[in-house]
Amino acid sequence: MSTNPYHDDRGNKDRSITNPDGVGEIPTGHRGKAKPSPGGPFLIGENMTGGYGKGGPDILHDCTIAVDRGEIAVIVGPNGAGKSTAMKAVFGMLDLRQGAVRLDGEDITDLSPQARVGKGMGFVPQTQNIFTSMTVEENLEMGAFIRTDDITGTMEQVYDLFPILRDKRRQPAGELSGGQRQQVAVGRALMTQPKVLMLDEPTAGVSPIVMDELFDRIIEVARTGLPVLMVEQNARQALEIADKGYVLVQGANAHTGSGKELLADDEVRRSFLGG
């Protein structure tokens, strides 16, 4: 059997790359305080309605997405369906007019994105998600900027998960391929030892081979017990690895089920998966 802790065929139980307590409070940027909210899924954005700006139109309409420990939950749907907006709403990047976001027993609806990172959210945006002029290793170090403990062990785990990054650790991240850049972005998020990993279109613009490799790594991350919430345009491939899937249409839930259930649904296949 491989000595790599991510390559346990029985399902990895090593959660040391995560931190069940989060990485601590970040004092700047708070809009409010977290409130106890026991029960329910590990992370849920529930009945979310809202859009960008105080007077902007609603993009999300009573939208609910959730993920539990060790699960991969994917958000799919046509272009303009509000997939990335739903992810950003969970991360606190737009104000909700209705609904709530709860993480690990706390209502975090009133917290800023910075404060949510402190509570344990690791968020990887679709674009501009690396520092191109910095080396790979410097990017990973930046991911751990809010930590005060020794980050060496976590960095080694990231290198075990993405071996190519170890080989290129002294190279400027801007010189890497698209797939390698995405590995840097995910690795940097993991450096915070998050309680949940959120990925916005992680395979955008990469080849099918690289997409399969990234999905393999995402599966390995979930095996550590870390919940993964992912927005994906490659719907069929994403649903194949998903424990839970959400199909959004015009900012609202159209279909919800396991990945297998959605792949077997005639209407989902016909409308969103090309038949």
Residue pairs with C-beta under 8 A, 6 or more apart in sequence:
1 7
1 8
1 9
2 8
4 160
5 12
5 14
5 157
5 160
5 224
6 12
6 157
6 160
6 161
6 220
6 221
6 223
6 224
7 220
8 14
8 223
11 223
12 220
12 223
12 224
12 225
13 224
13 225
14 224
15 224
15 225
15 226
16 153
16 154
16 157
17 154
17 157
17 158
17 190
17 193
17 221
17 224
17 226
18 193
18 194
18 195
18 224
18 225
18 226
19 120
19 192
19 193
19 194
19 195
20 195
21 120
22 104
22 118
22 119
22 120
22 195
23 117
23 118
23 120
23 146
23 147
23 192
23 193
23 194
24 118
24 146
25 115
25 118
26 114
26 115
26 117
26 118
26 146
28 114
29 112
29 113
29 114
29 115
30 111
30 112
30 114
30 115
31 110
31 111
31 112
31 115
32 109
32 110
32 111
33 110
33 111
34 106
34 107
34 108
34 110
34 111
34 115
34 119
35 106
35 107
35 110
36 105
36 106
36 107
37 100
37 102
37 105
37 106
37 107
38 105
39 105
40 66
40 102
41 66
41 67
41 68
41 102
42 66
42 67
42 68
42 69
42 103
42 104
42 195
42 196
42 227
43 66
43 67
43 90
43 101
43 102
43 103
43 104
43 196
43 227
43 229
44 64
44 65
44 66
44 67
44 101
44 102
45 63
45 64
45 65
45 66
45 86
45 89
45 90
45 99
45 100
45 101
46 64
46 66
46 99
46 100
46 101
46 102
47 62
47 63
47 64
47 98
47 99
47 100
48 60
48 62
48 63
48 64
48 86
48 89
48 90
48 96
48 98
48 99
48 101
49 58
49 60
49 61
49 62
49 63
49 96
49 97
49 98
49 99
50 58
50 59
50 60
50 89
50 94
50 95
50 96
50 97
50 98
50 99
51 57
51 58
51 59
51 60
51 85
51 94
52 59
52 85
52 94
54 95
58 97
58 251
59 82
59 85
59 251
60 82
60 85
60 86
60 89
60 96
60 251
60 252
61 250
61 251
61 252
62 98
62 99
62 252
62 253
63 82
63 86
63 89
63 99
63 248
63 251
63 252
63 253
64 99
64 253
65 73
65 75
65 86
65 90
65 229
65 246
66 73
66 244
67 73
67 196
67 227
67 228
67 229
67 244
68 227
69 225
69 226
69 227
70 222
70 223
70 225
70 226
70 227
71 222
71 227
71 228
71 243
71 244
72 218
72 219
72 222
72 228
72 230
72 241
72 242
72 243
72 244
73 227
73 228
73 229
73 230
73 242
73 243
73 244
73 245
73 246
74 229
74 230
74 231
74 232
74 238
74 239
74 241
74 242
74 244
74 245
74 246
74 259
75 83
75 86
75 87
75 229
75 230
75 231
75 232
75 245
75 246
75 248
76 83
76 231
76 232
76 233
76 235
76 238
76 239
76 245
76 246
76 247
76 248
76 272
77 83
77 235
77 247
77 248
77 249
77 254
77 272
78 249
78 272
79 233
80 250
81 248
81 249
81 250
81 251
82 248
82 250
82 251
82 252
83 231
83 248
84 126
84 200
84 201
84 231
85 94
85 251
86 231
86 246
86 248
86 251
87 123
87 198
87 200
87 229
87 231
88 94
88 200
89 96
89 101
90 101
90 198
90 229
91 113
91 116
91 121
91 123
91 198
92 101
92 108
92 111
92 112
92 113
92 115
92 116
93 113
96 109
99 109
100 107
100 109
101 107
101 108
101 109
102 108
102 109
103 116
103 119
103 120
103 121
103 195
103 196
104 119
104 120
104 195
106 119
108 115
108 116
108 119
111 119
113 121
113 123
117 123
117 146
117 192
118 146
119 195
120 192
120 194
120 195
120 196
121 194
121 195
121 196
121 198
122 189
122 190
122 192
122 194
122 196
122 197
122 198
123 189
123 198
123 200
124 182
124 185
124 186
124 188
124 189
124 197
124 198
124 199
124 200
124 202
125 200
126 200
126 201
126 204
126 231
129 181
129 182
129 185
129 188
130 139
130 173
130 174
130 181
130 184
130 185
130 188
131 138
131 139
131 142
131 173
132 172
132 173
132 174
133 172
133 174
134 142
134 172
134 173
135 169
135 170
135 171
135 172
135 173
136 165
136 168
136 169
136 170
136 171
136 173
136 176
136 184
137 155
137 169
137 170
139 173
139 184
139 187
139 188
140 155
140 158
140 165
140 184
140 187
140 188
140 191
141 151
141 155
141 191
142 188
143 187
143 188
143 189
143 190
143 191
143 192
144 151
144 154
144 155
144 191
144 192
146 192
147 191
147 192
147 193
151 191
154 190
154 191
154 193
155 191
157 190
158 165
158 187
158 190
158 191
159 165
159 166
159 169
161 187
161 190
161 217
161 220
161 221
162 183
162 186
162 187
162 217
164 180
164 183
165 180
165 183
165 184
165 187
168 176
168 180
173 181
173 184
176 184
177 210
178 205
178 206
178 210
179 206
179 207
179 210
179 213
179 214
182 202
182 203
182 206
182 214
183 214
183 217
185 202
186 197
186 199
186 202
186 214
186 217
186 218
186 221
189 197
190 197
190 221
194 226
195 226
195 227
196 226
196 227
196 228
196 229
197 221
197 226
197 227
197 228
197 229
198 228
198 229
198 230
199 218
199 228
199 229
199 230
199 231
200 230
200 231
201 231
201 232
201 233
202 214
202 218
202 230
202 232
203 210
203 211
203 214
203 215
203 232
203 233
203 234
203 237
204 233
206 214
211 234
211 237
212 237
215 237
215 238
215 241
218 228
218 230
218 241
219 241
221 228
222 228
230 238
232 238
235 272
235 273
236 263
236 273
236 274
238 245
238 259
239 245
239 259
239 260
239 262
239 263
239 273
240 259
240 263
241 259
242 258
242 259
242 262
243 258
243 259
244 256
244 257
244 258
244 259
245 255
245 256
245 257
245 258
245 259
245 261
245 262
246 253
246 255
246 256
247 253
247 254
247 255
247 256
247 262
247 268
247 272
248 254
255 262
255 265
255 267
255 268
257 265
262 268
263 269
263 273
269 275
